[in-house]
Amino acid sequence: MLFRKIISATAALVIGTAALTACGAAGSSTTQDSTVSQTDKTSDKLSIVCTIFPEYDWVKEILGENADRAQVTYLLDNGIDLHSFQPTADDMMKISTCDIFIYVGGESDGWVENALETAENKDIRVIELMDILGGAAKEEELKEGMQEEEEESGEEEGEEEEPEYDEHVWLSVRNARLFCEEIERNIAEADPEYAEAYGRNLESYTAELDMLDSDLQALADRADIKTLVFGDRFPFRYFTDDYGFDYYAAFIGCSAETEASFDTIAFLAQKVNELECDTIFTLENSDKSIAETIISTSGRDARIAELDSLQSVYGEDIENGASYISLMRKNLDVLNDVLVDKG
C-alpha cells in the first residue's frame, strides 16, 4: 500500500517537540527567501509554506517582482519523495505560524490534519490541490500486468476498502492552471495592496501554461507511438489522460514496492515485443534495474529514457534555474524524441 509513515499521534508529538526546540530538528533544510525565523518573525511579510516544488514555483511566479512581500518555504527541497516525507519539528512550526499553507491533500499528507488543528495561527489560508479538483480527482488505476501491493497490516479480511486517489495532480498542465488561479486569489486577498500586480502575473504565467499545453497537445497529435511502457512507478496518469496516451507500468504511482515480480517483468517484456517498443521509461533517480530486466527479458535492443515527475527537486536545482515549466518542457523534449518517427 501507499507509504504510511506519518500518523496523527506522531504529528502531535512533533508539534510538542517544536515548542521545546530552539533551532529546529537536525537535518531540516528547507528553501525559503529570508533568514528571518518564521517561528518568530517580526516583519509584516506574508509567510507561505509549500510542501512540493510545483506549488513553490507557482507561488514565486505569482509573486513575480513583488517576491520580497513574502517568505516562501519549500519543505521537500532536499529531494525527498512526497510519499515518504516526514515533517521535522521546524517544519511543523513553520506551518503552525504561516499565513498560507499549500499541500497536495492525498493520503501521503495524512499528517496535515493534525498539524492544522494544533496550529498557532487559526487564520491560516489553506490550499489543498486535491480539494480544488473535487470530482475530477482520479482514483488510482491498477492496470493489467501491474504488481499488486501487499495488504496493509491490520486490514480486516472482506473489509470494504475506501477508494485511493492518484496524488500526482501537478503533472497535468491543465490542473496547474486551476491551482495557480486559487493560489493567486489567496495571495491577493492576503495582500490586497498588490492584488492587481498578482493578477497580472497570473495572466502572464497562465499564457505560458497554455503554450506548454498547446505544445504537448501538438506532440500527442503527431506522435507515431501512443503507448508508454514504464519499468517503474507510474505517476503520469493525469498527464496521459489529458493527451490520450495509454500506458503499462510495473507499479501504480504511489506504490511503496521496489521489487517487481517475475509475472510483472514477463508481462511488460511481452508488451515491449507486442508493441515493438524501442524505449522503456523510468523516473528521475531510478536505478533503472527493473527497466533493464524488462529489456533483457524481451530480447529487444531497447533503450531507457527518463521522465521527471517533479517529486525530487532539490533547492540546488532551483538555484540552477529549474522551474515547473522548464522541467515539463524537458519531459516534452524526451517524449518528442521517443514518440515521433524522425524518418
URVENTA-V766479 format. One record per helix or strand of 3 or more residues. SS is the DSSP state (H for helix, E for strand). FROM is the first residue (numbers start at 1). TO is the last residue. If there is no record, write none. Layout:
ss->(SS SS)
from->(FROM FROM)
to->(TO TO)
This chain:
ss->(H E H E H H E H H E H H H H E H E H E H E H H)
from->(8 46 53 70 82 89 100 107 112 125 129 169 173 192 227 237 246 262 279 289 303 315 324)
to->(20 50 69 74 84 97 103 109 117 128 136 171 190 222 234 243 252 274 283 298 307 319 339)
